[in-house]
Amino acid sequence: MNTPERPLSALPSPRARAAAFVAVLLGGFAGGLIGYTLVKLQCHGSCDIALGVGMLVGAIVAAGGMSIVAVLVLRAVGEWRQIEQRERARHS
């Protein structure tokens, strides 16, 4: 059977958006761990506030960077899909 294709859209599939969301969360978590560890290695004594700030800054920076990567990947996948559809239409 020939299944009808969905119209081309700039909106990524729900699965791709979910994968990007999980990637941003994992990146933020990893950045928080890195920030916490960097402060823990350098600080002696009572460092609770410094550890929290290091964790927060690390998480925000890493999640921000990962979100930029995720957006670029989702856009590239959309463009790839558009090019494939154009090629299929040309060969038909």
Biopython code that builds the backbone (N, CA, C, O; Angstrom):
import numpy as np
from Bio.PDB.StructureBuilder import StructureBuilder

atoms = [
    (1, "MET", "N", (0.829, -1.189, 0.000)),
    (1, "MET", "CA", (0.000, 0.000, 0.000)),
    (1, "MET", "C", (0.865, 1.242, 0.000)),
    (1, "MET", "O", (1.967, 1.260, 0.550)),
    (2, "ASN", "N", (0.354, 2.250, -0.613)),
    (2, "ASN", "CA", (1.055, 3.515, -0.666)),
    (2, "ASN", "C", (0.506, 4.426, 0.428)),
    (2, "ASN", "O", (-0.646, 4.856, 0.367)),
    (3, "THR", "N", (1.335, 4.719, 1.429)),
    (3, "THR", "CA", (0.883, 5.572, 2.534)),
    (3, "THR", "C", (1.080, 7.028, 2.159)),
    (3, "THR", "O", (2.113, 7.390, 1.595)),
    (4, "PRO", "N", (0.102, 7.865, 2.466)),
    (4, "PRO", "CA", (0.268, 9.288, 2.145)),
    (4, "PRO", "C", (1.350, 9.908, 3.018)),
    (4, "PRO", "O", (1.422, 9.661, 4.222)),
    (5, "GLU", "N", (2.178, 10.707, 2.389)),
    (5, "GLU", "CA", (3.253, 11.371, 3.122)),
    (5, "GLU", "C", (2.712, 12.636, 3.773)),
    (5, "GLU", "O", (1.850, 13.321, 3.222)),
    (6, "ARG", "N", (3.231, 12.924, 4.941)),
    (6, "ARG", "CA", (2.812, 14.157, 5.592)),
    (6, "ARG", "C", (3.472, 15.334, 4.877)),
    (6, "ARG", "O", (4.567, 15.198, 4.331)),
    (7, "PRO", "N", (2.812, 16.480, 4.880)),
    (7, "PRO", "CA", (3.396, 17.636, 4.198)),
    (7, "PRO", "C", (4.696, 18.067, 4.877)),
    (7, "PRO", "O", (4.868, 17.924, 6.087)),
    (8, "LEU", "N", (5.585, 18.589, 4.072)),
    (8, "LEU", "CA", (6.869, 19.033, 4.587)),
    (8, "LEU", "C", (6.664, 20.193, 5.551)),
    (8, "LEU", "O", (5.944, 21.148, 5.256)),
    (9, "SER", "N", (7.303, 20.093, 6.695)),
    (9, "SER", "CA", (7.157, 21.114, 7.733)),
    (9, "SER", "C", (8.518, 21.391, 8.343)),
    (9, "SER", "O", (9.387, 20.520, 8.374)),
    (10, "ALA", "N", (8.694, 22.604, 8.826)),
    (10, "ALA", "CA", (9.934, 22.956, 9.518)),
    (10, "ALA", "C", (9.945, 22.405, 10.935)),
    (10, "ALA", "O", (10.993, 22.373, 11.581)),
    (11, "LEU", "N", (8.791, 21.973, 11.423)),
    (11, "LEU", "CA", (8.678, 21.431, 12.769)),
    (11, "LEU", "C", (9.221, 20.005, 12.799)),
    (11, "LEU", "O", (8.738, 19.148, 12.059)),
    (12, "PRO", "N", (10.216, 19.739, 13.643)),
    (12, "PRO", "CA", (10.762, 18.385, 13.723)),
    (12, "PRO", "C", (9.731, 17.414, 14.302)),
    (12, "PRO", "O", (8.738, 17.826, 14.901)),
    (13, "SER", "N", (9.982, 16.145, 14.115)),
    (13, "SER", "CA", (9.075, 15.136, 14.639)),
    (13, "SER", "C", (9.087, 15.169, 16.174)),
    (13, "SER", "O", (10.061, 15.615, 16.780)),
    (14, "PRO", "N", (8.014, 14.701, 16.790)),
    (14, "PRO", "CA", (7.979, 14.679, 18.264)),
    (14, "PRO", "C", (9.120, 13.846, 18.858)),
    (14, "PRO", "O", (9.648, 14.190, 19.915)),
    (15, "ARG", "N", (9.498, 12.776, 18.201)),
    (15, "ARG", "CA", (10.599, 11.944, 18.704)),
    (15, "ARG", "C", (11.923, 12.713, 18.675)),
    (15, "ARG", "O", (12.722, 12.609, 19.605)),
    (16, "ALA", "N", (12.152, 13.480, 17.612)),
    (16, "ALA", "CA", (13.386, 14.265, 17.516)),
    (16, "ALA", "C", (13.411, 15.374, 18.556)),
    (16, "ALA", "O", (14.453, 15.655, 19.148)),
    (17, "ARG", "N", (12.257, 16.007, 18.778)),
    (17, "ARG", "CA", (12.194, 17.057, 19.807)),
    (17, "ARG", "C", (12.422, 16.478, 21.200)),
    (17, "ARG", "O", (13.092, 17.094, 22.029)),
    (18, "ALA", "N", (11.867, 15.300, 21.459)),
    (18, "ALA", "CA", (12.070, 14.658, 22.763)),
    (18, "ALA", "C", (13.538, 14.282, 22.962)),
    (18, "ALA", "O", (14.084, 14.449, 24.053)),
    (19, "ALA", "N", (14.172, 13.774, 21.908)),
    (19, "ALA", "CA", (15.588, 13.426, 21.996)),
    (19, "ALA", "C", (16.439, 14.669, 22.251)),
    (19, "ALA", "O", (17.395, 14.616, 23.025)),
    (20, "ALA", "N", (16.101, 15.781, 21.609)),
    (20, "ALA", "CA", (16.838, 17.022, 21.831)),
    (20, "ALA", "C", (16.650, 17.515, 23.263)),
    (20, "ALA", "O", (17.598, 17.996, 23.883)),
    (21, "PHE", "N", (15.430, 17.397, 23.789)),
    (21, "PHE", "CA", (15.157, 17.813, 25.163)),
    (21, "PHE", "C", (15.967, 16.979, 26.161)),
    (21, "PHE", "O", (16.550, 17.517, 27.102)),
    (22, "VAL", "N", (15.995, 15.675, 25.945)),
    (22, "VAL", "CA", (16.761, 14.794, 26.829)),
    (22, "VAL", "C", (18.254, 15.121, 26.730)),
    (22, "VAL", "O", (18.958, 15.108, 27.740)),
    (23, "ALA", "N", (18.735, 15.411, 25.532)),
    (23, "ALA", "CA", (20.144, 15.759, 25.356)),
    (23, "ALA", "C", (20.497, 17.039, 26.116)),
    (23, "ALA", "O", (21.568, 17.129, 26.717)),
    (24, "VAL", "N", (19.599, 18.029, 26.092)),
    (24, "VAL", "CA", (19.848, 19.272, 26.827)),
    (24, "VAL", "C", (19.863, 18.999, 28.329)),
    (24, "VAL", "O", (20.705, 19.539, 29.046)),
    (25, "LEU", "N", (18.947, 18.170, 28.808)),
    (25, "LEU", "CA", (18.929, 17.823, 30.232)),
    (25, "LEU", "C", (20.205, 17.100, 30.649)),
    (25, "LEU", "O", (20.789, 17.412, 31.687)),
    (26, "LEU", "N", (20.639, 16.132, 29.837)),
    (26, "LEU", "CA", (21.871, 15.407, 30.155)),
    (26, "LEU", "C", (23.096, 16.324, 30.111)),
    (26, "LEU", "O", (23.994, 16.211, 30.945)),
    (27, "GLY", "N", (23.122, 17.226, 29.139)),
    (27, "GLY", "CA", (24.223, 18.187, 29.067)),
    (27, "GLY", "C", (24.253, 19.095, 30.292)),
    (27, "GLY", "O", (25.321, 19.371, 30.839)),
    (28, "GLY", "N", (23.085, 19.557, 30.721)),
    (28, "GLY", "CA", (23.016, 20.387, 31.923)),
    (28, "GLY", "C", (23.450, 19.632, 33.164)),
    (28, "GLY", "O", (24.147, 20.179, 34.019)),
    (29, "PHE", "N", (23.041, 18.380, 33.265)),
    (29, "PHE", "CA", (23.445, 17.552, 34.402)),
    (29, "PHE", "C", (24.956, 17.363, 34.428)),
    (29, "PHE", "O", (25.592, 17.504, 35.473)),
    (30, "ALA", "N", (25.526, 17.041, 33.264)),
    (30, "ALA", "CA", (26.975, 16.852, 33.180)),
    (30, "ALA", "C", (27.717, 18.152, 33.502)),
    (30, "ALA", "O", (28.739, 18.130, 34.187)),
    (31, "GLY", "N", (27.206, 19.279, 33.010)),
    (31, "GLY", "CA", (27.832, 20.562, 33.319)),
    (31, "GLY", "C", (27.766, 20.887, 34.802)),
    (31, "GLY", "O", (28.714, 21.436, 35.363)),
    (32, "GLY", "N", (26.649, 20.550, 35.439)),
    (32, "GLY", "CA", (26.525, 20.759, 36.879)),
    (32, "GLY", "C", (27.538, 19.929, 37.649)),
    (32, "GLY", "O", (28.142, 20.412, 38.607)),
    (33, "LEU", "N", (27.726, 18.687, 37.237)),
    (33, "LEU", "CA", (28.726, 17.835, 37.891)),
    (33, "LEU", "C", (30.137, 18.383, 37.705)),
    (33, "LEU", "O", (30.948, 18.374, 38.631)),
    (34, "ILE", "N", (30.412, 18.854, 36.512)),
    (34, "ILE", "CA", (31.740, 19.407, 36.242)),
    (34, "ILE", "C", (31.972, 20.672, 37.070)),
    (34, "ILE", "O", (33.034, 20.840, 37.669)),
    (35, "GLY", "N", (30.980, 21.556, 37.101)),
    (35, "GLY", "CA", (31.114, 22.780, 37.894)),
    (35, "GLY", "C", (31.292, 22.488, 39.364)),
    (35, "GLY", "O", (32.120, 23.118, 40.021)),
    (36, "TYR", "N", (30.534, 21.545, 39.895)),
    (36, "TYR", "CA", (30.647, 21.151, 41.297)),
    (36, "TYR", "C", (32.038, 20.596, 41.589)),
    (36, "TYR", "O", (32.664, 20.958, 42.585)),
    (37, "THR", "N", (32.517, 19.710, 40.709)),
    (37, "THR", "CA", (33.817, 19.085, 40.918)),
    (37, "THR", "C", (34.951, 20.093, 40.834)),
    (37, "THR", "O", (35.896, 20.024, 41.620)),
    (38, "LEU", "N", (34.873, 21.031, 39.892)),
    (38, "LEU", "CA", (35.927, 22.043, 39.792)),
    (38, "LEU", "C", (36.026, 22.884, 41.058)),
    (38, "LEU", "O", (37.126, 23.174, 41.530)),
    (39, "VAL", "N", (34.884, 23.275, 41.605)),
    (39, "VAL", "CA", (34.904, 24.075, 42.835)),
    (39, "VAL", "C", (35.375, 23.225, 44.005)),
    (39, "VAL", "O", (36.137, 23.697, 44.849)),
    (40, "LYS", "N", (34.927, 21.974, 44.061)),
    (40, "LYS", "CA", (35.303, 21.099, 45.168)),
    (40, "LYS", "C", (36.809, 20.862, 45.213)),
    (40, "LYS", "O", (37.397, 20.772, 46.291)),
    (41, "LEU", "N", (37.432, 20.760, 44.036)),
    (41, "LEU", "CA", (38.874, 20.547, 43.983)),
    (41, "LEU", "C", (39.662, 21.772, 44.443)),
    (41, "LEU", "O", (40.779, 21.635, 44.941)),
    (42, "GLN", "N", (39.100, 22.953, 44.286)),
    (42, "GLN", "CA", (39.837, 24.178, 44.575)),
    (42, "GLN", "C", (39.508, 24.794, 45.926)),
    (42, "GLN", "O", (40.250, 25.651, 46.404)),
    (43, "CYS", "N", (38.430, 24.383, 46.542)),
    (43, "CYS", "CA", (37.969, 25.044, 47.759)),
    (43, "CYS", "C", (38.273, 24.190, 48.987)),
    (43, "CYS", "O", (38.156, 22.965, 48.949)),
    (44, "HIS", "N", (38.662, 24.850, 50.070)),
    (44, "HIS", "CA", (38.942, 24.164, 51.334)),
    (44, "HIS", "C", (38.093, 24.808, 52.421)),
    (44, "HIS", "O", (37.910, 26.025, 52.439)),
    (45, "GLY", "N", (37.576, 23.980, 53.329)),
    (45, "GLY", "CA", (36.742, 24.511, 54.410)),
    (45, "GLY", "C", (35.272, 24.471, 54.016)),
    (45, "GLY", "O", (34.826, 23.577, 53.296)),
    (46, "SER", "N", (34.531, 25.462, 54.507)),
    (46, "SER", "CA", (33.103, 25.537, 54.219)),
    (46, "SER", "C", (32.891, 26.169, 52.841)),
    (46, "SER", "O", (33.149, 27.356, 52.642)),
    (47, "CYS", "N", (32.428, 25.371, 51.915)),
    (47, "CYS", "CA", (32.305, 25.829, 50.529)),
    (47, "CYS", "C", (30.910, 25.594, 49.973)),
    (47, "CYS", "O", (30.757, 25.445, 48.760)),
    (48, "ASP", "N", (29.899, 25.556, 50.814)),
    (48, "ASP", "CA", (28.564, 25.205, 50.350)),
    (48, "ASP", "C", (28.040, 26.155, 49.280)),
    (48, "ASP", "O", (27.519, 25.711, 48.257)),
    (49, "ILE", "N", (28.173, 27.448, 49.508)),
    (49, "ILE", "CA", (27.672, 28.427, 48.537)),
    (49, "ILE", "C", (28.480, 28.364, 47.252)),
    (49, "ILE", "O", (27.919, 28.407, 46.157)),
    (50, "ALA", "N", (29.782, 28.262, 47.381)),
    (50, "ALA", "CA", (30.629, 28.180, 46.193)),
    (50, "ALA", "C", (30.320, 26.918, 45.381)),
    (50, "ALA", "O", (30.293, 26.959, 44.151)),
    (51, "LEU", "N", (30.087, 25.807, 46.067)),
    (51, "LEU", "CA", (29.740, 24.569, 45.353)),
    (51, "LEU", "C", (28.420, 24.721, 44.602)),
    (51, "LEU", "O", (28.290, 24.283, 43.459)),
    (52, "GLY", "N", (27.454, 25.342, 45.252)),
    (52, "GLY", "CA", (26.156, 25.558, 44.604)),
    (52, "GLY", "C", (26.266, 26.471, 43.395)),
    (52, "GLY", "O", (25.656, 26.217, 42.356)),
    (53, "VAL", "N", (27.046, 27.533, 43.534)),
    (53, "VAL", "CA", (27.235, 28.468, 42.419)),
    (53, "VAL", "C", (27.970, 27.777, 41.273)),
    (53, "VAL", "O", (27.609, 27.950, 40.109)),
    (54, "GLY", "N", (28.997, 26.997, 41.598)),
    (54, "GLY", "CA", (29.732, 26.270, 40.563)),
    (54, "GLY", "C", (28.836, 25.286, 39.830)),
    (54, "GLY", "O", (28.909, 25.151, 38.608)),
    (55, "MET", "N", (27.988, 24.599, 40.591)),
    (55, "MET", "CA", (27.069, 23.646, 39.973)),
    (55, "MET", "C", (26.065, 24.362, 39.081)),
    (55, "MET", "O", (25.798, 23.918, 37.964)),
    (56, "LEU", "N", (25.504, 25.469, 39.567)),
    (56, "LEU", "CA", (24.509, 26.215, 38.804)),
    (56, "LEU", "C", (25.098, 26.799, 37.526)),
    (56, "LEU", "O", (24.504, 26.683, 36.454)),
    (57, "VAL", "N", (26.251, 27.419, 37.639)),
    (57, "VAL", "CA", (26.884, 28.023, 36.457)),
    (57, "VAL", "C", (27.272, 26.943, 35.444)),
    (57, "VAL", "O", (27.063, 27.114, 34.243)),
    (58, "GLY", "N", (27.832, 25.840, 35.924)),
    (58, "GLY", "CA", (28.192, 24.752, 35.023)),
    (58, "GLY", "C", (26.988, 24.185, 34.307)),
    (58, "GLY", "O", (27.044, 23.909, 33.108)),
    (59, "ALA", "N", (25.884, 24.007, 35.044)),
    (59, "ALA", "CA", (24.670, 23.449, 34.440)),
    (59, "ALA", "C", (24.087, 24.401, 33.402)),
    (59, "ALA", "O", (23.668, 23.966, 32.329)),
    (60, "ILE", "N", (24.057, 25.691, 33.712)),
    (60, "ILE", "CA", (23.482, 26.670, 32.776)),
    (60, "ILE", "C", (24.329, 26.783, 31.509)),
    (60, "ILE", "O", (23.790, 26.815, 30.403)),
    (61, "VAL", "N", (25.629, 26.842, 31.663)),
    (61, "VAL", "CA", (26.514, 26.969, 30.500)),
    (61, "VAL", "C", (26.432, 25.725, 29.615)),
    (61, "VAL", "O", (26.324, 25.831, 28.394)),
    (62, "ALA", "N", (26.483, 24.557, 30.234)),
    (62, "ALA", "CA", (26.446, 23.318, 29.445)),
    (62, "ALA", "C", (25.088, 23.122, 28.777)),
    (62, "ALA", "O", (25.025, 22.727, 27.613)),
    (63, "ALA", "N", (24.001, 23.392, 29.499)),
    (63, "ALA", "CA", (22.672, 23.238, 28.905)),
    (63, "ALA", "C", (22.469, 24.252, 27.783)),
    (63, "ALA", "O", (21.854, 23.932, 26.766)),
    (64, "GLY", "N", (22.973, 25.456, 27.955)),
    (64, "GLY", "CA", (22.882, 26.464, 26.899)),
    (64, "GLY", "C", (23.634, 26.044, 25.650)),
    (64, "GLY", "O", (23.121, 26.174, 24.539)),
    (65, "GLY", "N", (24.839, 25.545, 25.827)),
    (65, "GLY", "CA", (25.613, 25.074, 24.685)),
    (65, "GLY", "C", (24.968, 23.878, 24.005)),
    (65, "GLY", "O", (24.948, 23.781, 22.778)),
    (66, "MET", "N", (24.444, 22.978, 24.808)),
    (66, "MET", "CA", (23.784, 21.795, 24.240)),
    (66, "MET", "C", (22.506, 22.176, 23.511)),
    (66, "MET", "O", (22.149, 21.545, 22.517)),
    (67, "SER", "N", (21.815, 23.199, 23.993)),
    (67, "SER", "CA", (20.587, 23.621, 23.305)),
    (67, "SER", "C", (20.910, 24.211, 21.936)),
    (67, "SER", "O", (20.150, 24.023, 20.986)),
    (68, "ILE", "N", (22.015, 24.912, 21.829)),
    (68, "ILE", "CA", (22.439, 25.448, 20.527)),
    (68, "ILE", "C", (22.743, 24.300, 19.564)),
    (68, "ILE", "O", (22.335, 24.332, 18.403)),
    (69, "VAL", "N", (23.454, 23.297, 20.050)),
    (69, "VAL", "CA", (23.766, 22.131, 19.215)),
    (69, "VAL", "C", (22.482, 21.418, 18.799)),
    (69, "VAL", "O", (22.347, 21.014, 17.645)),
    (70, "ALA", "N", (21.536, 21.259, 19.733)),
    (70, "ALA", "CA", (20.285, 20.562, 19.427)),
    (70, "ALA", "C", (19.489, 21.303, 18.353)),
    (70, "ALA", "O", (18.937, 20.677, 17.448)),
    (71, "VAL", "N", (19.428, 22.627, 18.449)),
    (71, "VAL", "CA", (18.695, 23.401, 17.441)),
    (71, "VAL", "C", (19.351, 23.260, 16.073)),
    (71, "VAL", "O", (18.659, 23.105, 15.066)),
    (72, "LEU", "N", (20.660, 23.312, 16.029)),
    (72, "LEU", "CA", (21.357, 23.162, 14.749)),
    (72, "LEU", "C", (21.128, 21.777, 14.146)),
    (72, "LEU", "O", (20.944, 21.648, 12.935)),
    (73, "VAL", "N", (21.140, 20.753, 14.982)),
    (73, "VAL", "CA", (20.897, 19.393, 14.487)),
    (73, "VAL", "C", (19.469, 19.263, 13.969)),
    (73, "VAL", "O", (19.255, 18.687, 12.902)),
    (74, "LEU", "N", (18.486, 19.788, 14.707)),
    (74, "LEU", "CA", (17.101, 19.696, 14.264)),
    (74, "LEU", "C", (16.884, 20.441, 12.952)),
    (74, "LEU", "O", (16.129, 19.978, 12.096)),
    (75, "ARG", "N", (17.530, 21.580, 12.786)),
    (75, "ARG", "CA", (17.419, 22.317, 11.516)),
    (75, "ARG", "C", (18.062, 21.543, 10.373)),
    (75, "ARG", "O", (17.522, 21.498, 9.268)),
    (76, "ALA", "N", (19.209, 20.938, 10.638)),
    (76, "ALA", "CA", (19.888, 20.167, 9.598)),
    (76, "ALA", "C", (19.042, 18.973, 9.168)),
    (76, "ALA", "O", (18.974, 18.654, 7.981)),
    (77, "VAL", "N", (18.403, 18.317, 10.122)),
    (77, "VAL", "CA", (17.546, 17.178, 9.782)),
    (77, "VAL", "C", (16.368, 17.652, 8.931)),
    (77, "VAL", "O", (15.985, 16.973, 7.978)),
    (78, "GLY", "N", (15.791, 18.803, 9.263)),
    (78, "GLY", "CA", (14.691, 19.347, 8.468)),
    (78, "GLY", "C", (15.107, 19.668, 7.051)),
    (78, "GLY", "O", (14.374, 19.381, 6.105)),
    (79, "GLU", "N", (16.281, 20.261, 6.895)),
    (79, "GLU", "CA", (16.782, 20.575, 5.554)),
    (79, "GLU", "C", (17.091, 19.302, 4.777)),
    (79, "GLU", "O", (16.844, 19.233, 3.573)),
    (80, "TRP", "N", (17.626, 18.303, 5.454)),
    (80, "TRP", "CA", (17.934, 17.039, 4.802)),
    (80, "TRP", "C", (16.646, 16.395, 4.289)),
    (80, "TRP", "O", (16.601, 15.885, 3.170)),
    (81, "ARG", "N", (15.609, 16.424, 5.111)),
    (81, "ARG", "CA", (14.322, 15.864, 4.712)),
    (81, "ARG", "C", (13.771, 16.593, 3.488)),
    (81, "ARG", "O", (13.217, 15.965, 2.586)),
    (82, "GLN", "N", (13.922, 17.915, 3.458)),
    (82, "GLN", "CA", (13.439, 18.707, 2.333)),
    (82, "GLN", "C", (14.202, 18.358, 1.057)),
    (82, "GLN", "O", (13.600, 18.223, -0.008)),
    (83, "ILE", "N", (15.503, 18.212, 1.157)),
    (83, "ILE", "CA", (16.314, 17.861, -0.010)),
    (83, "ILE", "C", (15.951, 16.470, -0.516)),
    (83, "ILE", "O", (15.843, 16.259, -1.724)),
    (84, "GLU", "N", (15.760, 15.517, 0.400)),
    (84, "GLU", "CA", (15.368, 14.163, -0.011)),
    (84, "GLU", "C", (14.021, 14.170, -0.731)),
    (84, "GLU", "O", (13.843, 13.475, -1.732)),
    (85, "GLN", "N", (13.081, 14.951, -0.223)),
    (85, "GLN", "CA", (11.762, 15.008, -0.842)),
    (85, "GLN", "C", (11.855, 15.618, -2.246)),
    (85, "GLN", "O", (11.195, 15.147, -3.172)),
    (86, "ARG", "N", (12.668, 16.658, -2.402)),
    (86, "ARG", "CA", (12.868, 17.260, -3.716)),
    (86, "ARG", "C", (13.484, 16.266, -4.699)),
    (86, "ARG", "O", (13.091, 16.204, -5.864)),
    (87, "GLU", "N", (14.461, 15.485, -4.210)),
    (87, "GLU", "CA", (15.106, 14.493, -5.071)),
    (87, "GLU", "C", (14.123, 13.396, -5.477)),
    (87, "GLU", "O", (14.123, 12.958, -6.628)),
    (88, "ARG", "N", (13.288, 12.950, -4.538)),
    (88, "ARG", "CA", (12.292, 11.927, -4.865)),
    (88, "ARG", "C", (11.292, 12.457, -5.890)),
    (88, "ARG", "O", (10.886, 11.735, -6.800)),
    (89, "ALA", "N", (10.898, 13.721, -5.739)),
    (89, "ALA", "CA", (9.944, 14.313, -6.685)),
    (89, "ALA", "C", (10.570, 14.469, -8.057)),
    (89, "ALA", "O", (9.885, 14.305, -9.067)),
    (90, "ARG", "N", (11.842, 14.778, -8.115)),
    (90, "ARG", "CA", (12.533, 14.939, -9.371)),
    (90, "ARG", "C", (12.663, 13.614, -10.108)),
    (90, "ARG", "O", (12.569, 13.574, -11.335)),
    (91, "HIS", "N", (12.880, 12.519, -9.363)),
    (91, "HIS", "CA", (13.068, 11.209, -9.991)),
    (91, "HIS", "C", (11.756, 10.534, -10.330)),
    (91, "HIS", "O", (11.747, 9.543, -11.060)),
    (92, "SER", "N", (10.675, 11.032, -9.830)),
    (92, "SER", "CA", (9.368, 10.407, -10.108)),
    (92, "SER", "C", (8.779, 10.843, -11.415)),
    (92, "SER", "O", (7.689, 10.402, -11.778)),
]
sb = StructureBuilder()
sb.init_structure("model")
sb.init_model(0)
sb.init_chain("A")
sb.init_seg("    ")
for serial, (resi, resn, name, xyz) in enumerate(atoms, 1):
    if name == "N":
        sb.init_residue(resn, " ", resi, " ")
    sb.init_atom(name, np.array(xyz, "f"), 0.0, 1.0, " ", f" {name:<3s}", serial, name[0])
structure = sb.get_structure()
